[in-house]
Amino acid sequence: MSLPPQLFASALLLILPLQPIAAGSLPACRVIWLFKQACYEQVEAVRQQVKAWSTKTCADSQEECMYELVKDSASFLKIRHTSPSTHSISELFFEFNPPSAPEFCCVKAAAITKSSNSTSNNYCQLYNLMAGSGLIQKQGVREICNEDMCPSKKTAACAQDRWTRMH
């Protein structure tokens, strides 16, 4: 079962106002995910994943730790991640809105790294939270992202394969 065409069209309209990320600015990334479930399920899944990865010690020297929930509401999460390997700080933003029907959810996510010389991959920070929470594996999920929205996606080597194999 696929997403209704009007839901996909609504998501495309959300992309239009997004401007390409300027060269020389802080590393940033924007991603949109569409779900066939109500938004409260996605908010809670990401919230719980942040709590699970709030420890100071990462397993296998990965980036799956040192996440902190900074702002928490029914439709918005602001998260701070400190890379254990580079100590760079990124701010992650997740906005959860039903685009046209309450049984669907549009998740707009953004990540901004505070250091311009950071090697952190902003796409992976967003993706790893979504995959770790089990949301990427949900039936019918769609991701909308391109190089203008997220330059780091092109070079991303994040947990995608590992999460796909595990679930």
C-alpha positions in Angstrom: 0.0 0.0 0.0 1.5 3.4 -1.0 0.9 6.9 0.2 -2.0 8.8 -1.4 -0.9 11.1 -4.2 -2.3 14.2 -2.4 -0.1 13.4 0.7 3.0 13.2 -1.6 2.0 16.4 -3.3 1.6 18.1 0.1 5.1 17.1 1.0 6.5 18.4 -2.3 4.9 21.7 -1.6 6.8 21.8 1.8 10.1 21.4 0.0 9.6 24.4 -2.3 10.3 27.1 0.3 13.5 25.3 1.4 16.4 27.2 0.0 19.6 25.4 -0.9 22.2 25.5 1.8 24.8 28.1 1.0 28.5 27.2 0.6 30.6 28.4 3.4 27.7 28.2 5.9 27.7 25.9 8.9 27.2 22.2 7.9 23.4 21.7 7.7 20.9 19.1 6.4 17.1 18.9 5.9 15.1 15.8 5.4 11.3 15.1 5.2 9.8 11.7 6.1 6.2 10.7 5.4 4.4 8.1 7.4 1.1 6.3 7.3 0.7 6.5 11.1 -0.4 9.3 13.4 2.3 11.8 14.4 2.2 11.0 18.1 3.7 7.6 17.3 6.7 9.2 15.6 7.2 11.8 18.3 7.3 9.2 21.0 9.6 6.9 19.1 12.2 9.6 18.5 11.8 10.9 22.1 12.5 7.4 23.4 15.5 6.9 21.1 17.1 10.1 22.3 16.6 8.9 25.9 18.2 5.6 25.0 21.2 7.3 23.4 21.6 9.9 26.2 24.5 7.9 27.8 28.0 9.2 27.7 29.4 5.9 26.4 28.9 4.7 22.9 28.8 1.1 21.9 31.4 0.1 19.4 32.8 3.7 19.2 29.7 4.7 17.2 27.9 8.1 17.3 24.9 6.5 19.1 25.3 8.3 22.4 25.6 11.8 23.9 22.1 12.9 22.6 20.2 15.4 24.8 16.6 16.4 24.6 16.6 20.2 24.8 13.0 21.1 23.9 10.1 18.6 23.9 6.5 19.3 22.8 3.7 17.3 21.2 4.8 18.3 17.7 8.4 19.5 18.0 11.7 18.1 19.4 15.0 20.0 19.7 17.9 17.7 20.3 21.6 18.4 20.9 24.2 15.8 19.9 27.9 16.0 20.9 30.1 13.8 18.8 32.2 11.5 21.0 34.9 11.3 18.4 35.2 15.0 17.2 33.4 16.7 20.2 31.5 18.9 17.7 28.0 19.9 18.7 25.0 19.6 16.4 21.5 20.7 16.9 18.7 18.5 15.5 15.1 19.7 15.0 12.1 17.5 14.3 8.7 18.9 13.5 5.8 16.5 13.3 2.6 17.5 11.4 -0.3 15.7 9.8 -0.2 17.1 6.2 -3.9 16.5 5.3 -5.3 13.7 7.4 -4.6 12.8 11.1 -3.8 9.2 10.2 -0.6 10.4 8.4 2.4 12.3 9.5 5.0 14.5 7.8 8.2 14.8 9.8 10.4 17.7 8.8 13.9 17.3 10.3 17.0 19.5 10.2 20.5 19.2 11.6 23.0 22.0 12.0 26.6 21.4 13.2 28.0 24.3 15.2 31.5 24.0 13.7 32.2 24.8 10.1 35.2 22.4 10.0 33.3 19.5 11.5 33.5 16.1 9.8 30.1 15.0 11.3 27.6 13.9 8.8 24.3 15.7 9.6 22.3 13.3 7.5 23.5 10.3 9.5 22.6 12.1 12.8 19.0 12.5 11.6 18.9 9.1 9.9 20.4 7.2 12.8 17.8 8.5 15.2 15.0 7.6 12.8 16.4 4.1 12.1 17.3 3.4 15.8 13.8 4.2 16.8 12.5 1.7 14.2 10.7 4.3 12.1 12.7 3.8 8.9 11.5 0.2 8.9 7.8 1.1 9.0 5.7 0.0 6.1 5.1 2.8 3.6 7.6 5.3 4.9 8.9 7.7 2.3 12.0 9.9 2.5 12.3 13.2 0.6 15.9 14.5 0.5 18.2 15.7 -2.2 21.7 17.3 -2.4 20.3 20.8 -2.2 18.5 20.0 1.0 21.3 17.9 2.5 24.8 18.1 0.9 26.1 15.5 3.4 23.7 12.7 2.2 25.9 12.1 -0.9 28.8 11.0 1.3 26.8 9.5 4.1 27.9 6.1 5.4 25.6 5.8 8.4 23.9 3.0 10.1 21.5 2.3 7.2 22.8 -1.1 6.3 23.2 -2.2 9.9 19.7 -1.2 10.9 18.2 -2.8 7.8 19.9 -6.1 8.6 19.0 -6.0 12.3 15.3 -5.3 11.8 
